[in-house]
Amino acid sequence: MNRFTRRATLALAAATAGLALASPAAFAQAFPNKPIRLIVNFPPGGAADVIGRALGQQLGAQLQQQVIVENRPGANGNIGAEAVAKSPGDGYTLLMSSGGAVTVNPFIYKQMPFDAERDLLPVASVARVLVFLMAHPSLPVNTAQEFIAYAKANPGKLSYGSAGSGSSPHLAGEMLARQAGYQATHVPYKGAAPALNDLLAGQVQFMFDPGPGLRHAKEGKLKLLAVGSPRRSSQLPDTPTLAEVGMTGFDADTIFGIYAPNGTPAAVVTQLHTEINKALATPAVGDVIKRIGGEVAALSRSEFIDRQNKDRERYGKFIKEIGLKVE
């Protein structure tokens, strides 16, 4: 073996040894190295979809990978949430959901297709979504007080739409009916968008809208009467809360957020949390949330989990009180 060949052989041996020593960690591909699927568990046009699409586009730009938004509606978010809960825990399948799928559904469904607390990891809160009491223009009312008086004077004659049984718009409708003392018929839909369409058409007379209906109210196609939150919306400071018109303690707010399957590596969850909070600080996402009357909620993970637990407790108590169940 000549000197050149011997040197080449030694170099190759050293390189091979280096590869062996470097092993998986040195060659692990950085996350993400392929497109991410973001499942929205409500139909297109609703608050979760509007926010999810804005967030997905901004995240894709930040991560330099495509974020594909997929709508999987049904069962108040259970269908989409189940799809994520049963996906591999690798960070490439995420859920954009209202809080109801994880804090309300376990109380109203006799059988859940997944365990919300065990199977889904809270990654990042995204927005505090408010619900606005909206009425069809044909209803002879212009204020929340007039609406309540009219509903009480016409028991059982009004119907209201919601994003589905157990959704925050539905619970808000139940809260107001019980606190104000009137009767109205609940009409559940597979999301807020189809419910809003029927409100615009006059098929239902009122609903608690999670924001997409605000532009119709500005155009005079709906009457905006009140917000079902402890405090006024920063985007609509002239709209009173229901508490201000006598419904003491009325609070139907929910926190929308991003979830991942259990088993997703902690480093990936941390990275996603950081990137989502960064996205929330951009006008591309923040302005979309504000446009539907919501508030950006860039909480820490511990704050998100704490808020989720508090919502689970208060909504669970209310659901048990009214005996709400879905077959």
C-alpha positions as CSV (number, residue, x, y, z in Angstrom):
1,M,0.0,0.0,0.0
2,N,1.6,3.3,-1.1
3,R,1.7,6.4,1.2
4,F,-1.2,8.1,-0.6
5,T,-3.5,5.0,-0.3
6,R,-2.5,4.5,3.4
7,R,-3.4,8.2,4.2
8,A,-6.8,7.9,2.3
9,T,-7.6,4.7,4.2
10,L,-6.8,6.3,7.6
11,A,-8.9,9.4,6.7
12,L,-11.8,7.2,5.7
13,A,-11.5,5.2,9.0
14,A,-11.4,8.4,11.0
15,A,-14.4,9.8,9.2
16,T,-16.3,6.5,9.7
17,A,-15.5,6.6,13.4
18,G,-16.7,10.2,13.6
19,L,-20.0,9.3,12.0
20,A,-20.4,6.5,14.6
21,L,-19.6,8.9,17.4
22,A,-21.9,11.6,16.1
23,S,-24.8,9.1,15.9
24,P,-28.5,10.1,15.9
25,A,-28.3,13.4,17.8
26,A,-25.9,15.0,15.3
27,F,-28.0,14.0,12.4
28,A,-31.5,14.5,13.9
29,Q,-33.4,16.7,11.6
30,A,-34.6,20.0,13.1
31,F,-38.3,20.4,13.7
32,P,-40.2,21.0,11.5
33,N,-38.8,19.3,8.4
34,K,-42.1,18.7,6.7
35,P,-45.6,20.4,6.5
36,I,-47.6,20.7,9.6
37,R,-51.3,19.8,9.6
38,L,-53.5,22.2,11.7
39,I,-56.9,20.7,12.3
40,V,-59.7,23.2,13.0
41,N,-62.6,21.3,14.7
42,F,-65.3,23.7,13.4
43,P,-66.5,24.6,9.9
44,P,-65.1,27.3,7.7
45,G,-66.1,30.9,8.6
46,G,-66.3,30.5,12.3
47,A,-64.1,32.1,14.9
48,A,-61.8,29.0,15.2
49,D,-61.4,28.8,11.5
50,V,-60.8,32.5,10.9
51,I,-58.1,32.6,13.7
52,G,-56.6,29.3,12.7
53,R,-56.0,30.3,9.1
54,A,-54.4,33.6,10.0
55,L,-52.2,31.8,12.6
56,G,-51.4,28.9,10.2
57,Q,-50.2,31.3,7.5
58,Q,-48.0,33.3,9.9
59,L,-46.6,30.1,11.6
60,G,-45.7,28.7,8.2
61,A,-43.7,31.9,7.4
62,Q,-41.9,31.7,10.7
63,L,-41.1,28.0,10.6
64,Q,-40.5,28.0,6.8
65,Q,-42.8,25.0,6.4
66,Q,-46.3,24.9,5.1
67,V,-49.1,24.8,7.7
68,I,-52.1,23.1,6.1
69,V,-55.4,24.0,7.7
70,E,-58.0,21.2,7.6
71,N,-61.6,21.6,8.9
72,R,-63.0,18.6,10.7
73,P,-66.3,19.8,12.3
74,G,-68.9,18.0,14.2
75,A,-70.0,17.0,17.7
76,N,-69.1,20.4,19.2
77,G,-65.5,19.9,18.2
78,N,-65.1,16.2,19.2
79,I,-64.5,14.9,15.7
80,G,-61.5,17.1,15.0
81,A,-60.2,16.8,18.5
82,E,-60.4,13.0,18.3
83,A,-58.4,13.0,15.0
84,V,-55.6,15.0,16.7
85,A,-55.8,13.0,20.0
86,K,-55.2,9.8,18.0
87,S,-52.4,11.1,15.8
88,P,-48.7,10.5,16.4
89,G,-47.2,12.8,19.0
90,D,-44.6,14.3,16.8
91,G,-45.7,17.9,16.4
92,Y,-46.9,17.5,12.8
93,T,-50.6,17.3,13.7
94,L,-52.1,20.1,15.8
95,L,-55.5,21.1,16.9
96,M,-57.0,24.6,16.8
97,S,-60.0,24.6,19.1
98,S,-62.4,26.5,21.2
99,G,-62.1,25.7,24.9
100,G,-65.4,23.8,24.8
101,A,-64.0,20.7,23.2
102,V,-61.8,20.1,26.2
103,T,-63.6,21.8,29.1
104,V,-67.3,21.3,28.3
105,N,-67.7,18.2,26.1
106,P,-66.7,15.7,28.8
107,F,-69.7,16.9,30.9
108,I,-72.3,16.8,28.1
109,Y,-71.4,13.6,26.2
110,K,-72.2,10.3,27.8
111,Q,-69.4,8.7,25.9
112,M,-66.3,10.7,24.8
113,P,-64.2,9.2,21.9
114,F,-61.0,10.4,23.7
115,D,-59.9,11.6,27.1
116,A,-59.4,15.4,26.7
117,E,-57.1,15.8,29.8
118,R,-55.0,12.7,29.0
119,D,-54.8,12.7,25.2
120,L,-54.3,16.4,24.4
121,L,-51.5,18.6,25.4
122,P,-52.2,22.4,25.7
123,V,-49.5,24.0,23.6
124,A,-50.5,27.7,23.5
125,S,-53.5,29.9,24.2
126,V,-54.4,32.0,21.2
127,A,-57.4,34.3,22.0
128,R,-60.0,35.1,24.5
129,V,-63.1,34.8,22.3
130,L,-66.2,36.9,23.4
131,V,-69.8,36.1,22.4
132,F,-72.0,39.0,21.3
133,L,-75.8,39.0,21.7
134,M,-77.1,39.6,18.2
135,A,-80.8,39.9,17.1
136,H,-82.4,39.8,13.6
137,P,-83.5,43.3,12.5
138,S,-87.2,42.1,12.5
139,L,-87.1,41.8,16.2
140,P,-88.6,45.0,17.7
141,V,-85.8,45.6,20.2
142,N,-82.7,47.9,20.2
143,T,-81.2,47.2,23.6
144,A,-80.4,44.2,25.7
145,Q,-83.0,45.4,28.2
146,E,-85.7,45.6,25.5
147,F,-84.7,42.1,24.2
148,I,-85.1,40.5,27.7
149,A,-88.4,42.2,28.2
150,Y,-89.6,41.1,24.8
151,A,-88.4,37.5,25.4
152,K,-90.2,37.3,28.7
153,A,-93.4,38.7,27.2
154,N,-93.3,36.1,24.4
155,P,-92.3,32.8,26.1
156,G,-91.3,30.0,23.7
157,K,-91.8,32.1,20.6
158,L,-88.1,32.9,20.0
159,S,-85.5,30.6,18.8
160,Y,-81.7,31.0,18.9
161,G,-78.9,29.4,17.0
162,S,-75.5,28.2,18.3
163,A,-72.3,26.5,17.1
164,G,-73.6,23.2,18.6
165,S,-74.9,21.7,21.9
166,G,-72.5,22.6,24.6
167,S,-70.7,25.4,22.6
168,S,-70.0,28.7,24.3
169,P,-72.8,30.4,22.3
170,H,-75.2,27.7,23.4
171,L,-74.2,27.9,27.1
172,A,-74.5,31.7,26.9
173,G,-78.0,31.3,25.6
174,E,-78.9,29.0,28.5
175,M,-77.3,31.3,31.0
176,L,-79.2,34.3,29.9
177,A,-82.6,32.5,29.6
178,R,-82.2,31.2,33.2
179,Q,-80.9,34.4,34.7
180,A,-83.4,36.6,32.9
181,G,-86.3,34.2,33.3
182,Y,-87.6,33.6,29.8
183,Q,-88.0,30.6,27.5
184,A,-86.6,30.2,24.0
185,T,-85.9,27.3,21.7
186,H,-82.3,26.3,21.1
187,V,-81.3,25.3,17.5
188,P,-77.9,23.7,17.3
189,Y,-75.7,23.9,14.2
190,K,-72.4,22.3,13.2
191,G,-70.6,25.6,13.8
192,A,-71.2,29.3,14.4
193,A,-71.0,30.1,10.6
194,P,-74.1,28.1,9.6
195,A,-75.9,29.4,12.6
196,L,-75.0,33.0,11.6
197,N,-76.3,32.3,8.1
198,D,-79.7,31.3,9.4
199,L,-79.8,34.3,11.8
200,L,-79.2,36.6,8.8
201,A,-81.9,34.8,6.9
202,G,-84.3,35.2,9.9
203,Q,-84.7,31.4,10.5
204,V,-83.7,32.0,14.1
205,Q,-84.3,35.3,15.9
206,F,-81.1,35.7,17.9
207,M,-77.8,34.1,18.9
208,F,-74.6,34.7,20.8
209,D,-72.1,35.2,18.0
210,P,-68.4,34.6,18.6
211,G,-67.3,37.5,16.4
212,P,-67.9,36.8,12.7
213,G,-71.3,38.5,12.8
214,L,-69.9,41.8,13.8
215,R,-69.3,43.0,10.3
216,H,-73.0,42.3,9.5
217,A,-74.0,44.3,12.6
218,K,-71.9,47.2,11.2
219,E,-73.8,46.9,7.9
220,G,-77.1,47.0,9.7
221,K,-78.0,43.4,8.9
222,L,-78.0,42.4,12.6
223,K,-78.6,44.2,15.8
224,L,-75.7,44.1,18.3
225,L,-77.2,44.3,21.8
226,A,-74.6,43.3,24.3
227,V,-71.4,41.3,25.0
228,G,-71.5,38.2,27.3
229,S,-68.3,39.0,29.1
230,P,-67.2,40.3,32.5
231,R,-65.9,43.4,30.8
232,R,-66.5,45.3,27.6
233,S,-64.7,44.5,24.4
234,S,-61.7,46.8,23.7
235,Q,-62.8,46.8,20.1
236,L,-66.4,47.8,20.9
237,P,-66.2,49.9,24.0
238,D,-69.7,51.3,23.5
239,T,-71.3,47.8,23.6
240,P,-72.5,47.1,27.2
241,T,-71.9,43.8,29.0
242,L,-74.9,41.8,30.1
243,A,-73.7,42.3,33.7
244,E,-74.3,46.0,33.2
245,V,-77.9,45.4,32.3
246,G,-78.6,43.4,35.4
247,M,-77.2,39.9,34.6
248,T,-74.8,39.8,37.5
249,G,-71.6,37.8,37.0
250,F,-72.5,36.9,33.4
251,D,-69.4,35.3,31.8
252,A,-69.5,33.2,28.6
253,D,-65.9,33.9,27.5
254,T,-63.7,31.0,26.3
255,I,-60.0,30.6,25.5
256,F,-59.2,29.3,22.1
257,G,-55.9,27.5,21.8
258,I,-53.6,25.1,20.1
259,Y,-53.3,21.5,21.3
260,A,-51.0,18.5,20.4
261,P,-51.3,14.8,20.9
262,N,-50.0,13.5,24.2
263,G,-46.5,12.2,23.8
264,T,-45.3,15.2,21.7
265,P,-41.7,15.9,22.8
266,A,-41.3,18.7,25.3
267,A,-38.8,20.5,23.1
268,V,-41.3,20.6,20.2
269,V,-44.1,21.8,22.5
270,T,-41.8,24.6,23.8
271,Q,-40.8,25.6,20.3
272,L,-44.3,25.7,19.1
273,H,-45.4,27.7,22.1
274,T,-42.7,30.2,21.5
275,E,-43.5,30.5,17.8
276,I,-47.2,30.8,18.4
277,N,-46.7,33.7,20.9
278,K,-44.4,35.4,18.4
279,A,-47.1,35.0,15.7
280,L,-49.8,36.5,18.0
281,A,-47.6,39.6,18.3
282,T,-47.8,40.3,14.6
283,P,-50.5,42.4,13.0
284,A,-51.2,39.5,10.6
285,V,-52.7,37.5,13.4
286,G,-53.5,40.0,16.1
287,D,-55.6,42.2,13.8
288,V,-57.7,39.2,12.7
289,I,-58.5,38.3,16.4
290,K,-59.4,42.0,17.1
291,R,-61.5,42.2,14.0
292,I,-63.9,39.6,15.4
293,G,-64.0,41.4,18.8
294,G,-61.6,39.0,20.5
295,E,-58.6,39.6,22.6
296,V,-55.1,38.2,22.0
297,A,-54.3,35.8,24.8
298,A,-50.5,35.0,24.7
299,L,-50.5,33.3,28.0
300,S,-47.7,31.1,29.4
301,R,-48.5,27.3,29.3
302,S,-49.1,27.2,33.0
303,E,-51.5,30.2,32.8
304,F,-53.3,28.5,29.9
305,I,-53.7,25.2,31.8
306,D,-54.9,27.1,34.9
307,R,-57.5,29.0,32.9
308,Q,-58.6,25.8,31.2
309,N,-59.0,24.1,34.6
310,K,-61.1,27.1,35.9
311,D,-63.3,27.0,32.9
312,R,-63.8,23.2,33.3
313,E,-64.9,23.8,36.9
314,R,-67.3,26.7,36.2
315,Y,-68.9,25.3,33.1
316,G,-69.1,21.8,34.6
317,K,-71.0,23.2,37.6
318,F,-73.4,25.0,35.3
319,I,-74.0,22.0,33.0
320,K,-74.7,19.8,36.0
321,E,-77.2,22.4,37.3
322,I,-79.2,22.5,34.1
323,G,-78.8,18.8,33.4
324,L,-77.5,19.2,29.8
325,K,-76.6,16.0,28.0
326,V,-76.0,15.1,24.4
327,E,-76.6,11.5,23.2
